[in-house]
Amino acid sequence: MALGPRSPHKAGRRFPPGSKRGRGAKGSGRPASGRQRQPSAPPEGRSEPAVDAHPHLSPEALGYFRRALTSLKEAPETGEERDLMVHNVLKEVEAQALALAANRTGSEMLQELLGFSPLRPLCRVLAVLCSNLRFLACHRCGVHVLESALLQLPRLLGNPVEEEEVEEEDGKDHPLDTLKELVLGLASEVCDDFLFYCGDTHGSFVVRTLLQVLGGTLLESERARPRSSQSPEARRAPTRECKPAAFEVPESFLNCLQDMSSCFLKDIAVFITDKISSFCFQVALQILHHKLPRFCAHLCNAVIDYLSNRSSSADGSPLLLFLRDQTSSRLLEQVLLVLEPPRLQSLFEDHFQGKLQTLAAHPIANFPLQRLLDAITTPELLSPVFEELSPALEAVLAQGHPGVVIALVGACRRVGTHQAQVLQLLLEAFHCAEPSSRRVACVPLFATLMAYEVYYGLAEEEGSVPVEHEVEMATARALGEVTVLGSLLLQHLLHFSSPGLVLQSLGALTGPQLLTLAQSPAGSHVLDAVLTSPSVTRKQRRRVLKTLKGQYVALACSRHGSRVLDAIWGGATLGARKEIAAELGERDRELIKDPFGHHVARNVALTTFLKRREAWEQQQGAVAKRRRILNSILED
């Protein structure tokens, strides 16, 4: 069966770029001398004001904070003048915190101002915000101010307060203790109405941020998430690669984290089936996996036991029904990623075994299957999974689920077994295994996720003898569009213990074809793998990269190509650097005028190379010597 072209929309999940929230509007100029008239403060004692009764932020106050923020950005990073400015601005913020938080522009500025705040002023602002928790947590602007305030804790917990600041107010608690009490009090109030906050579209953001702060772990997927609505594909994507940033928290925070996470067990059915509440449970599992693994295992077992005891499915375990559900499958994906290997093995044997091909073909269940493959770390689990899935690789690709295949290849790379077998199956699935002359074309096929006859536009009838590969036809065709999943597939293959076939195919590309690969957002990472894979020898690396000779200027003047050229330069010998610099020097003016090329010219020290060659060689020789010493230290 021929495989048609697969666009990113159909072939796999799209990874939306993270957008920064809270960029305040830039003001013009510093505030005029003398503080402006302060708008009236919000009425006291009103913990839950009505949505239409929140304090109004006057245009004058908004203008003051806009100018203040601009001034703080322009002021030196340290100094008495800056400290005084921060103190004065935050005093105004404290009086207007609720009004700022409930205003769209004001909330964005307040989020940035909180980033400048020392410990004591932040405590005062957070106290005002916490006293209006229910209103702000469910407000589309206020919720992000609460998040920003909580996310200052990693910065402040890691910077002890100076003595003179602590002694400002004798008889009062240490401001660090005050901050901890505020966070624990906020957590207690959230726990009292846990289901409400988790189920609210805006309130769930507060719960997720609070879980991270209590656990001393900031998740990349949460820090970078766009605030606008996301597609189901986009929401799933970050769970695969999540690099947490850890910071120290007191023991009381971890105890509170466990208490808060226990709330999931009280209404576990809701957290499995409600899509908003489920996000909170997913974040909790990721945090607990790093900080409280035993309690994480307890929650995972509770989820599995609950789903396994539902009404039986006609085709096996009742858990399979939930794998096909759009909401509960997301939670199960996270459960699979945090399970310990022995529990994952037993889960596979009890619920997945014998059903993998059915799951791979399902439009929703194929995603939890990918997470199962991502979680495999032992040959004992990979072997039965590979044996069951491998006969269906071509069918899975034809159904538009290449993510399953890439995850299986990734498992083979990680575990180190079945690598030759999966490569042979891929060659057969892309119709380039026979005749053997077609194998040299595997890189363009894998990169574009197209079968041989589709890529080259051949009209082969089913059952006919495949034609030999024609080198002239291959070199005349421009490289097709490299897909994200195709790039991932090639990166995995280049990290196999024997990547010779893929390297041979890369070496067969023409200069313009390899240039297209290097200039592609996804394809450039394939060349990164060539440069970094421990399986690729120096000789093999040179053989692939020599094709780029004559393309260095075009590479340097490309957004992604310039990054590849920088990486090539970083690992090049002195002789190779001379060749690259000489080629770039022939068109140095064009290079210097280009927005990307001028960075490469500076990195290469092109001006020095052209005007003072001997000094350039001494400089590069010293760099090479330092690199050799560093490499020898790292190897030892």
C-alpha positions in Angstrom: 0.0 0.0 0.0 1.4 3.4 -0.9 1.7 6.0 1.8 0.4 9.4 0.8 1.9 12.6 2.0 1.2 13.5 5.6 0.8 17.1 6.7 1.6 18.0 10.3 -2.1 18.6 10.9 -2.8 14.9 10.2 0.4 13.2 11.0 0.9 14.3 14.6 0.6 16.9 17.2 1.6 20.5 16.6 3.8 22.2 19.3 2.6 25.7 19.6 5.3 28.2 20.5 5.0 29.4 24.1 3.8 32.9 24.3 4.8 35.1 27.2 1.9 36.4 29.3 2.0 39.7 31.1 3.9 42.0 28.8 2.8 45.4 29.9 2.2 48.3 27.5 5.3 50.6 27.3 4.9 54.1 28.6 6.6 57.2 27.4 9.1 58.8 29.7 9.6 58.7 33.5 6.9 59.9 35.9 6.9 63.6 36.6 8.6 64.8 39.8 6.3 64.4 42.8 3.9 61.6 43.2 0.6 61.9 41.5 -2.7 61.9 43.4 -3.5 58.4 44.6 -6.8 57.0 43.4 -9.1 55.9 46.2 -8.3 52.5 47.7 -10.7 49.6 47.4 -13.3 49.2 50.2 -12.0 47.0 53.1 -13.6 43.8 54.3 -14.9 42.8 51.0 -13.4 39.4 50.3 -15.8 38.4 47.5 -16.9 41.5 45.6 -19.3 41.1 42.7 -17.8 41.0 39.3 -19.3 44.3 38.3 -18.4 46.0 41.6 -14.6 45.6 41.6 -12.6 48.9 42.2 -12.2 51.1 39.2 -8.7 52.0 38.0 -8.7 55.6 36.8 -6.8 56.6 33.6 -4.5 58.7 35.7 -3.5 55.8 37.9 -3.0 53.6 34.9 -0.8 56.2 33.3 1.3 56.5 36.5 1.9 52.7 36.7 2.8 52.6 33.0 5.4 55.3 33.4 6.7 53.7 36.6 7.2 50.4 34.9 9.0 52.0 32.0 11.3 53.9 34.5 12.1 50.7 36.4 13.0 48.9 33.2 15.3 51.8 32.2 16.9 52.3 35.7 20.2 50.6 36.6 19.8 47.1 38.0 21.2 48.0 41.4 21.6 51.2 43.4 19.9 53.3 46.1 17.8 55.3 43.6 16.4 52.1 42.1 15.6 50.7 45.5 13.7 53.9 46.5 11.8 53.9 43.2 10.8 50.2 43.7 9.7 51.0 47.3 7.5 53.9 46.2 5.9 52.2 43.3 5.1 49.1 45.3 3.6 51.2 48.0 1.2 52.5 45.4 0.6 49.0 44.1 -0.4 47.8 47.5 -3.1 50.4 47.7 -4.4 49.6 44.2 -3.6 45.9 43.9 -7.2 44.8 43.5 -8.1 47.5 41.0 -4.9 46.7 39.0 -5.5 43.0 39.0 -9.1 43.3 37.7 -8.0 45.6 34.8 -6.7 44.0 31.6 -3.8 46.5 31.0 -3.3 47.0 34.7 -3.0 43.3 35.4 -0.3 42.9 32.8 1.7 45.8 34.3 1.2 44.4 37.8 2.6 41.1 36.8 5.8 42.8 35.6 6.0 45.0 38.7 5.8 42.0 40.9 9.0 40.8 39.3 10.8 43.8 40.8 9.3 43.3 44.3 11.5 42.6 47.3 10.1 40.2 50.0 8.3 42.5 52.4 6.3 44.5 49.7 5.4 41.2 48.0 3.9 39.9 51.2 1.7 42.9 51.6 0.5 42.7 48.0 -0.1 39.0 48.3 -2.1 39.5 51.5 -4.4 41.9 49.6 -4.8 39.4 46.7 -5.4 36.4 49.1 -8.2 38.3 50.9 -10.0 38.5 47.5 -9.1 35.0 46.4 -12.4 33.7 45.1 -13.0 36.8 43.0 -9.5 37.0 41.6 -9.0 33.3 41.0 -12.1 33.3 38.8 -11.3 36.5 37.0 -9.7 36.3 33.6 -7.1 38.9 34.5 -6.8 38.6 38.2 -5.9 34.9 38.0 -2.7 35.6 36.2 -1.7 38.2 38.8 -2.2 35.6 41.5 0.0 33.2 39.4 2.7 35.8 39.0 2.7 36.6 42.7 3.1 32.9 43.5 5.8 32.4 40.9 8.0 35.0 42.8 8.7 32.4 45.5 11.5 30.6 43.7 13.4 33.9 43.5 12.6 35.0 47.0 13.1 31.7 48.8 16.6 31.5 47.3 17.6 35.0 48.4 17.7 35.5 52.2 16.6 38.9 53.4 19.3 41.3 54.6 19.3 41.9 58.4 18.6 45.6 58.1 15.4 44.9 56.2 14.3 42.4 58.8 14.9 44.8 61.6 12.7 47.5 60.0 9.7 46.4 62.0 10.6 45.0 65.4 8.3 42.6 67.0 6.9 41.3 63.7 7.5 37.9 62.1 10.3 37.4 59.7 9.0 38.4 56.2 10.0 35.0 54.9 7.8 33.3 57.5 5.0 35.7 56.6 5.3 34.7 53.0 5.2 31.0 53.8 2.1 31.5 56.0 0.4 33.4 53.2 1.0 30.6 50.7 -0.1 27.9 53.2 -3.2 29.9 54.0 -4.0 30.3 50.3 -3.5 26.5 49.9 -5.8 25.8 52.8 -8.5 28.0 51.4 -8.2 26.3 48.0 -8.5 22.9 49.7 -11.7 23.9 51.4 -13.4 24.3 48.0 -11.0 22.2 45.9 -13.5 20.9 43.4 -14.7 24.4 42.6 -11.3 25.9 42.0 -10.1 22.9 39.9 -13.2 22.9 37.8 -13.2 26.7 37.1 -11.6 27.7 33.8 -9.5 30.4 35.5 -9.3 28.9 39.0 -7.6 25.8 37.7 -4.6 28.0 36.8 -4.2 29.0 40.4 -4.4 25.3 41.6 -1.8 24.2 39.1 0.6 27.0 40.0 0.1 26.4 43.7 0.9 22.7 43.2 4.2 23.7 41.6 5.2 26.2 44.2 4.4 23.8 47.1 6.4 21.1 45.4 9.3 23.3 44.5 9.1 22.3 40.9 8.2 24.5 38.0 7.1 22.6 34.9 8.2 23.9 31.5 4.9 22.9 30.0 3.1 25.1 32.5 5.5 28.1 32.4 5.3 28.3 28.6 1.6 27.5 28.0 -0.3 30.0 25.9 -3.1 31.7 27.8 -5.5 31.5 24.9 -7.5 28.3 24.3 -5.6 25.4 22.9 -6.5 22.6 20.6 -6.6 19.1 22.0 -3.5 18.3 19.9 -1.6 21.2 21.5 -2.6 20.4 25.0 -1.2 16.9 24.7 2.1 17.8 23.2 4.0 19.1 26.3 3.5 16.0 28.3 6.1 14.2 26.3 9.0 16.5 27.1 8.8 18.2 30.4 11.9 19.6 32.0 11.1 20.8 35.5 13.1 23.5 37.3 13.5 22.7 40.9 14.0 25.0 43.9 14.2 24.4 47.7 11.0 24.6 49.7 10.3 24.1 53.4 9.0 20.7 54.7 5.7 22.4 55.5 5.2 23.0 51.8 5.6 19.3 50.9 3.2 18.3 53.7 0.7 20.8 52.3 1.3 19.4 48.8 0.4 15.9 50.0 -2.7 17.1 51.8 -3.8 19.0 48.7 -3.2 16.1 46.4 -5.2 13.9 48.7 -8.2 16.0 47.7 -8.1 14.3 44.2 -9.1 11.0 45.8 -12.3 12.4 47.3 -13.9 13.1 43.9 -11.7 10.9 41.6 -14.5 10.3 39.1 -14.7 14.1 38.4 -11.0 14.5 38.0 -10.8 11.7 35.5 -13.8 12.8 33.3 -13.9 16.6 33.6 -11.4 18.2 31.2 -10.7 21.3 33.2 -10.2 19.5 36.5 -8.2 16.8 34.9 -5.4 19.3 34.0 -4.9 19.9 37.8 -4.6 16.1 38.4 -2.0 15.8 35.6 0.1 18.6 37.0 -0.1 17.1 40.5 1.2 13.7 39.2 4.2 15.4 37.5 5.1 17.3 40.7 4.6 14.3 43.0 6.7 12.1 40.7 9.7 14.3 41.4 9.0 15.2 45.0 6.8 12.5 46.6 7.1 9.4 44.4 5.5 7.0 46.8 2.4 9.2 47.1 2.4 9.6 43.3 2.3 5.8 42.9 -0.6 5.7 45.4 -2.6 8.2 43.2 -1.7 6.3 40.0 -2.9 3.0 41.6 -6.2 4.7 42.6 -6.8 5.9 39.1 -6.0 2.5 37.6 -8.1 0.6 40.2 -11.1 3.0 39.7 -11.0 2.6 35.9 -10.4 -1.1 35.9 -13.6 -1.7 38.0 -16.0 0.2 35.7 -18.4 -1.7 33.5 -16.6 -4.3 31.3 -15.7 -3.6 27.7 -16.8 -5.9 25.0 -13.2 -6.2 23.7 -11.4 -6.7 27.0 -10.4 -4.5 30.0 -12.8 -1.6 30.9 -9.7 0.6 31.0 -9.6 0.4 27.2 -12.9 2.4 27.1 -11.2 5.3 28.9 -8.2 5.2 26.6 -10.6 6.1 23.8 -12.1 9.0 25.7 -10.7 12.5 24.9 -10.6 13.7 28.5 -9.7 10.6 30.6 -7.1 9.5 28.0 -5.1 12.6 28.8 -4.9 11.7 32.5 -4.0 8.1 31.6 -1.1 9.5 29.4 0.4 11.2 32.5 -0.2 8.1 34.6 1.8 6.0 32.1 4.7 8.5 32.1 5.1 8.5 35.9 4.6 4.8 36.6 7.6 2.8 37.9 8.8 0.1 35.5 7.4 -3.0 37.4 4.0 -1.4 37.7 4.1 -0.4 34.0 4.9 -4.0 33.1 2.0 -5.3 35.0 -0.3 -2.7 33.6 0.7 -3.7 30.1 0.1 -7.4 30.8 -3.3 -6.8 32.4 -4.8 -4.2 30.1 -2.7 -3.5 26.9 -1.3 -6.8 25.7 -3.1 -8.1 22.6 -4.7 -4.7 21.9 -1.8 -2.6 20.7 -2.7 -2.6 17.0 -6.3 -1.7 17.8 -5.1 1.2 20.0 -2.6 2.3 17.3 -5.5 2.6 14.8 -7.8 4.6 17.1 -7.8 8.4 16.6 -7.6 9.1 20.4 -6.2 5.9 21.9 -3.1 6.0 19.8 -1.8 8.9 22.0 -1.9 7.0 25.3 -0.1 4.2 23.4 2.6 6.7 22.4 3.0 7.6 26.1 3.3 3.9 26.9 6.1 3.6 24.4 7.8 6.7 25.7 7.8 5.2 29.2 9.5 1.9 28.2 12.9 1.6 29.7 13.4 -2.2 30.0 14.0 -4.9 27.3 11.5 -7.1 29.1 8.7 -4.7 28.3 10.0 -3.6 24.9 10.2 -7.1 23.4 6.5 -8.1 23.7 5.4 -4.6 22.6 7.7 -4.7 19.6 6.6 -8.2 18.6 3.0 -7.1 18.7 3.3 -3.7 17.0 6.0 -4.3 14.4 3.9 -6.2 11.8 1.5 -3.2 11.6 4.0 -0.3 11.0 3.0 0.4 7.4 -0.7 0.2 8.3 -0.2 2.6 11.2 1.6 5.1 8.9 -1.2 4.8 6.3 -3.8 5.5 9.0 -2.1 8.8 9.7 -0.6 8.0 13.1 3.1 8.2 12.6 3.6 9.3 16.2 3.2 5.7 17.2 6.0 4.6 14.9 8.3 7.4 16.0 7.6 6.5 19.7 8.4 2.8 19.0 11.7 3.8 17.2 12.5 6.1 20.2 12.0 3.2 22.6 14.4 1.0 20.5 16.9 3.8 20.7 16.5 4.3 24.5 16.6 0.6 25.4 19.2 -0.4 22.7 17.4 -3.4 21.3 15.5 -4.3 18.1 17.3 -1.4 16.2 18.2 -3.4 13.1 14.8 -4.9 12.9 12.9 -1.7 13.2 15.1 0.0 10.6 14.4 -2.9 8.1 10.6 -2.6 8.9 10.8 1.2 8.2 12.5 0.5 4.8 9.8 -1.9 3.9 7.0 0.5 5.1 8.4 3.3 2.9 8.9 0.9 0.0 12.7 1.4 -0.3 13.9 -1.9 1.0 13.8 -3.7 -2.4 15.5 -3.3 -4.8 18.5 -2.5 -2.6 19.4 0.6 -4.7 16.4 2.4 -3.2 17.9 2.3 0.3 20.1 5.3 -0.5 16.9 7.4 -0.8 15.6 6.6 2.7 16.5 10.1 4.3 14.2 12.2 2.0 11.4 9.6 2.5 11.7 9.5 6.3 12.0 13.3 6.5 8.8 13.9 4.5 7.0 10.8 5.7 6.2 9.7 2.1 6.6 6.3 0.4 9.1 6.0 -2.5 6.6 6.1 -5.3 4.7 9.0 -3.8 7.8 11.1 -3.2 9.2 10.5 -6.7 5.7 10.6 -8.5 5.9 7.1 -9.9 2.8 5.3 -11.1 3.5 1.8 -9.9 0.6 -0.7 -10.0 0.0 -3.1 -7.1 1.9 -6.3 -7.6 4.3 -4.9 -10.2 8.1 -5.3 -9.8 9.6 -2.2 -8.1 11.9 -0.2 -10.4 15.5 0.4 -9.6 16.5 3.8 -8.0 17.7 6.3 -10.5 20.4 8.6 -9.2 19.7 11.3 -11.9 16.0 11.5 -10.9 16.9 11.8 -7.2 19.5 14.5 -7.7 17.2 16.5 -10.0 14.4 16.6 -7.4 14.4 19.3 -4.7 14.1 18.1 -1.2 10.5 17.9 0.0 9.1 19.7 3.0 10.6 18.2 6.2 8.0 17.3 8.8 8.5 17.6 12.6 7.8 13.9 13.0 10.1 13.0 10.1 12.9 14.9 11.7 12.4 13.2 15.0 12.5 9.8 13.2 15.8 10.6 11.6 17.2 11.9 14.9 16.4 8.6 16.6 17.9 6.6 13.8 21.1 8.7 13.9 21.5 7.8 17.6 21.2 4.0 16.9 24.3 2.0 17.5 24.8 1.6 13.7 23.5 4.6 11.8 25.5 3.8 8.7 22.6 3.5 6.2 21.1 6.9 7.3 24.5 8.5 7.0 25.0 7.0 3.6 21.7 8.4 2.4 22.6 11.9 3.9 25.9 11.7 2.0 24.0 11.0 -1.3 22.1 14.3 -1.0 23.3 17.1 -3.3 24.5 20.4 -1.9 21.2 22.3 -2.5 19.3 19.4 -1.0 21.4 19.3 2.2 21.2 23.1 2.4 17.4 22.9 2.3 17.5 20.3 5.1 19.8 22.6 7.2 17.6 25.7 6.5 14.4 23.9 7.6 13.1 24.5 11.1 12.6 20.8 11.6 15.4 19.5 9.3 18.1 21.5 11.0 17.8 19.3 14.0 18.8 16.3 11.9 22.2 17.9 11.3 22.4 18.6 15.0 22.0 14.9 15.5 24.8 14.2 13.0 27.1 16.6 15.0 26.2 15.3 18.5 25.4 11.5 18.1 28.1 9.4 19.8 27.4 6.7 17.2 28.6 9.0 14.3 32.4 8.9 13.8 34.4 11.9 12.9 35.1 10.4 9.4 31.4 9.8 8.8 30.6 13.3 10.0 33.1 14.9 7.6 31.8 12.8 4.7 28.2 14.2 5.2 29.2 17.8 5.9 31.6 18.1 3.0 28.6 18.4 0.7 27.8 21.8 2.3 31.0 23.2 0.8 30.0 26.1 -1.5 26.8 26.6 0.5 28.2 28.3 3.6 27.1 31.8 2.7 23.5 30.7 2.1 23.7 28.7 5.3 25.0 31.7 7.3 22.2 34.0 5.9 19.4 31.7 7.1 17.7 31.7 10.5 18.1 28.0 11.1 21.1 27.4 8.8 23.2 29.9 10.7 22.6 28.0 13.9 23.8 24.8 12.1 26.8 26.6 10.8 27.7 27.8 14.3 27.5 24.2 15.5 29.7 22.9 12.6 32.2 25.7 13.4 32.3 24.7 17.1 33.4 21.2 16.3 35.6 22.0 13.3 39.4 21.5 13.1 41.7 24.5 12.4 42.0 23.3 8.7 38.2 23.1 8.3 37.8 26.5 9.9 40.2 28.0 7.4 38.1 26.6 4.5 34.9 27.9 6.0 36.3 31.4 6.7 37.9 31.6 3.3 34.5 30.8 1.6 32.7 33.3 3.8 35.3 35.9 3.2 34.7 36.0 -0.5 31.3 37.5 0.2 31.9 39.3 3.5 30.0 42.4 2.6 26.8 40.5 1.8 27.3 38.5 5.0 27.8 41.5 7.3 24.6 43.2 5.9 22.5 40.1 6.6 20.6 40.0 10.0 21.8 36.4 10.6 25.0 36.4 8.6 26.6 39.2 10.6 26.4 37.1 13.8 28.2 34.3 11.9 30.8 36.7 10.7 31.4 37.9 14.3 31.6 34.3 15.5 34.1 33.4 12.8 36.1 36.6 13.5 35.9 37.2 9.7 37.4 40.7 9.8 40.5 39.5 11.6 40.8 36.5 9.2 40.7 38.9 6.2 43.1 41.6 7.5 45.3 39.8 10.0 45.5 36.1 9.1 48.4 35.2 11.4 46.7 36.7 14.5 43.5 34.8 13.5 45.3 31.5 13.2 46.9 32.0 16.7 43.6 32.9 18.2 41.9 29.8 16.6 44.8 27.6 17.6 44.4 28.7 21.2 40.6 28.0 21.1 41.3 24.5 19.6 43.8 23.8 22.4 41.4 24.8 25.1 38.7 22.6 23.5 41.1 19.6 23.4 42.0 20.1 27.1 38.3 20.4 28.1 37.4 17.2 26.1 40.1 15.3 27.8 38.9 16.4 31.2 35.3 15.4 30.3 36.4 12.0 29.0 38.3 11.4 32.3 
